[in-house]
Amino acid sequence: MTRAPLVLLCAGLLASCGDAPAREDVGGARREGRYRGADTSRPPDIDSLAPVSREGNVIAQSNTDSNAARPTILFIGTSLTAGFGIDISQAYPAVVGRMLDSAGHPARIINAGVSGETSAGALRRIDWVLRTPADVIVLETGANDGLRGLDPQSLRRNIETILARIRSEQPRARVFLVQMEAPPNMGARYTKAFHDLFPEAARASGVELMPFFLDGVAGDPALNQEDGIHPNVRGAQIVGANVTRALLKRRDR
């Protein structure tokens, strides 16, 4: 990614997300409300996703009897996950669900993205989010920390604490941490420290690192909304494909 598109990406995220309430809270009840599971029906290689079905306080209710047998994929993130500016059914987690469905592997998709959230905010709500049993958890956080120039080591501590909570509450889940990037105008030292903390946190926590999921989307006007930052419907489809590939890739054993 070139310097200019990444600067644009980060500046736009800051301007559009801020600390505003999340329009796209998946529960249809704003930021404070319950999340709605976007049961876009069916995903991936069930074996690679740890085919564990558990009973519990399920946020997304099934619309078919067969839903109970599907693995649940929980996406925790910012506006990039929530689907800022597009319908929740077009956000990348829903795209992942449809792509996995097309592969013949049904799963439940739960979108727990919140616009404008920093890693500290994600940490504050993680216990509530984890009331929902999941077989796969994808954590996307840090973009707003980078926009604000927050200390990378504080971000790493927050991420590792979140991952520890996940491991404690849902030890059988397969967990992914999404690589995020800081704006280059923060300086080379900051951007390197920011980049490096994600693989370090993933290794320290024993989770899988997912590549930067805006690859091929960030900085492309044809794939982003008018703000130049958030993926449009087509961009979300590419992000969904990037994430689906990462989910389907088997962990080396």
C-alpha positions in Angstrom: 0.0 0.0 0.0 1.3 3.4 -0.9 1.8 6.2 1.7 -0.9 8.4 0.4 -3.8 5.9 0.4 -2.9 4.8 3.9 -2.8 8.4 5.2 -6.2 8.9 3.6 -7.6 5.7 5.1 -6.5 6.6 8.6 -7.6 10.2 8.4 -11.0 9.2 7.1 -11.5 6.6 9.8 -10.8 9.2 12.5 -13.1 11.7 11.0 -16.0 9.4 10.3 -15.8 7.2 13.4 -14.8 9.5 16.2 -16.6 8.6 19.3 -20.0 8.7 17.7 -22.7 6.1 18.5 -22.6 3.1 16.2 -25.3 3.4 13.5 -24.7 -0.1 12.5 -24.9 -2.0 15.8 -25.9 -5.4 14.7 -28.7 -5.8 17.1 -30.8 -3.0 15.6 -30.6 -1.3 19.0 -27.6 1.0 18.6 -24.4 0.7 20.6 -25.9 -0.1 23.9 -28.3 -2.7 22.5 -28.1 -6.4 21.7 -26.2 -7.6 18.7 -28.1 -9.2 15.9 -26.4 -12.2 14.4 -26.4 -11.8 10.7 -27.3 -15.4 10.0 -26.2 -15.2 6.4 -26.2 -19.0 6.5 -23.4 -21.3 5.9 -19.5 -21.4 5.9 -16.1 -23.1 5.7 -14.2 -26.2 6.1 -15.8 -27.2 9.4 -12.8 -29.2 10.6 -10.6 -26.1 10.2 -13.1 -24.1 12.1 -13.3 -26.4 15.1 -16.7 -27.9 14.8 -17.9 -27.4 18.3 -21.6 -26.7 18.9 -22.4 -25.4 22.4 -25.5 -24.4 24.2 -25.7 -21.0 25.9 -26.8 -17.4 25.8 -27.1 -17.1 22.0 -27.4 -13.5 20.7 -28.3 -14.5 17.2 -31.4 -16.7 17.2 -31.7 -19.5 14.6 -34.1 -19.2 11.8 -33.8 -22.9 11.0 -33.5 -26.0 13.1 -30.2 -26.9 11.4 -28.6 -23.7 12.7 -27.8 -25.4 16.0 -25.3 -27.7 14.2 -23.4 -24.9 12.6 -20.2 -23.5 14.0 -20.6 -19.9 15.2 -18.1 -17.2 14.0 -18.0 -14.1 16.1 -16.5 -11.0 14.6 -15.4 -8.3 17.1 -14.3 -5.0 15.6 -14.7 -1.4 14.7 -16.6 0.3 11.9 -14.7 -1.7 9.4 -16.4 -4.8 10.8 -19.7 -3.2 11.6 -20.1 -2.1 8.0 -20.2 1.7 8.3 -22.3 3.3 5.6 -23.7 0.0 4.1 -26.3 -2.4 5.3 -25.3 -4.9 7.8 -26.2 -7.6 5.4 -23.5 -6.3 3.0 -20.7 -5.9 5.7 -17.8 -8.2 5.3 -18.8 -10.7 8.0 -22.1 -11.3 6.2 -20.1 -11.7 2.9 -17.9 -14.3 4.7 -21.1 -16.2 5.7 -22.3 -16.3 2.1 -19.0 -17.4 0.8 -18.7 -20.2 3.3 -22.3 -21.1 2.5 -21.4 -21.4 -1.2 -18.6 -23.7 -0.2 -21.2 -26.0 1.3 -20.2 -25.4 5.0 -23.0 -23.7 7.0 -22.1 -21.5 9.9 -23.7 -18.8 12.0 -22.2 -15.3 11.6 -22.4 -12.8 14.5 -21.2 -9.2 13.8 -20.2 -7.4 17.0 -18.5 -4.4 15.4 -18.8 -1.0 16.9 -17.8 2.2 15.1 -15.2 4.5 16.7 -14.0 1.9 19.2 -10.5 1.8 20.5 -8.8 -1.3 22.0 -9.7 0.1 25.4 -13.3 0.2 24.4 -13.1 -3.3 23.1 -11.6 -4.4 26.4 -14.4 -2.8 28.3 -17.1 -4.7 26.5 -15.4 -8.0 25.8 -16.9 -9.8 28.8 -20.4 -8.9 27.6 -19.6 -10.0 24.0 -18.2 -13.3 25.2 -21.5 -14.3 26.7 -22.2 -15.7 23.3 -20.5 -19.1 22.7 -18.5 -19.1 19.5 -16.3 -21.6 17.7 -14.3 -19.0 15.8 -13.5 -15.5 17.0 -12.1 -12.8 14.8 -10.7 -9.8 16.6 -10.2 -6.6 14.6 -9.0 -3.6 16.8 -6.4 -1.0 16.9 -7.2 1.2 13.9 -8.6 4.0 16.0 -5.7 3.7 18.5 -3.4 4.3 15.6 -5.4 7.3 14.3 -5.1 8.9 17.8 -1.4 8.1 18.0 -1.9 6.1 21.2 1.0 4.2 22.7 1.6 0.9 20.7 2.6 -0.9 23.9 -0.7 0.1 25.5 -2.5 -1.2 22.5 -0.6 -4.5 22.8 -1.4 -4.8 26.4 -5.1 -4.2 25.7 -5.1 -6.8 22.9 -3.3 -9.4 25.0 -5.8 -8.8 27.8 -8.7 -9.2 25.4 -7.2 -12.4 24.0 -6.6 -13.7 27.5 -10.2 -13.1 28.4 -11.3 -14.9 25.2 -9.0 -17.9 26.1 -10.4 -18.0 29.6 -14.1 -17.8 28.6 -14.0 -19.7 25.4 -10.9 -22.0 25.5 -12.1 -24.2 22.6 -12.6 -21.4 20.1 -10.2 -20.9 17.2 -9.0 -17.2 17.5 -7.7 -14.8 14.9 -6.2 -11.4 15.4 -6.4 -9.1 12.4 -3.2 -7.3 11.5 -3.8 -3.5 11.4 -1.6 -0.7 10.2 -0.9 2.9 11.5 -0.8 6.0 9.3 2.7 6.6 8.0 2.5 10.2 8.9 3.0 9.1 12.5 6.6 8.5 11.7 8.6 5.4 10.8 9.3 4.4 14.4 5.7 4.6 15.4 4.4 2.7 12.3 6.9 0.0 12.7 6.1 -0.5 16.4 2.4 -0.5 15.6 2.9 -3.1 12.8 5.1 -5.3 14.9 2.9 -5.5 18.0 0.2 -7.6 16.2 2.4 -10.6 15.4 4.0 -10.2 18.8 0.6 -10.2 20.6 -0.6 -13.2 18.5 2.5 -15.2 19.3 2.4 -14.3 23.0 -1.3 -15.3 23.2 -1.1 -18.4 21.0 -3.6 -17.2 18.4 -3.5 -16.9 14.6 -2.6 -13.7 12.9 -4.8 -12.7 10.0 -3.2 -10.6 7.3 -4.3 -6.9 6.8 -7.8 -7.5 5.5 -8.1 -4.2 3.5 -5.4 -5.5 1.2 -6.5 -4.6 -2.4 -9.2 -2.3 -1.1 -7.6 0.6 0.9 -6.9 3.6 -1.2 -8.9 2.5 -4.2 -11.8 5.0 -4.9 -13.8 2.4 -6.8 -13.9 0.1 -3.7 -14.6 2.7 -1.0 -17.4 5.0 -0.1 -17.3 8.8 -0.7 -15.2 9.2 2.5 -12.4 7.3 0.8 -12.1 5.2 3.8 -14.8 2.7 4.5 -15.3 -0.1 1.9 -18.4 0.1 -0.3 -20.4 -3.0 -1.1 -17.8 -4.1 -3.7 -15.0 -3.4 -1.3 -16.7 -5.3 1.4 -16.9 -8.3 -0.9 -13.2 -8.2 -1.4 -12.5 -7.9 2.3 -14.9 -10.8 2.9 -12.9 -12.9 0.4 -9.6 -12.0 2.1 -11.0 -13.1 5.5 -12.6 -16.2 4.1 -9.3 -17.3 2.7 -7.7 -16.8 6.1 -10.5 -18.8 7.8 -10.2 -21.7 5.4 -6.5 -22.0 5.7 -5.7 -24.8 8.1 -3.5 -24.2 11.0 -0.2 -26.0 10.7 -0.1 -28.8 13.2 
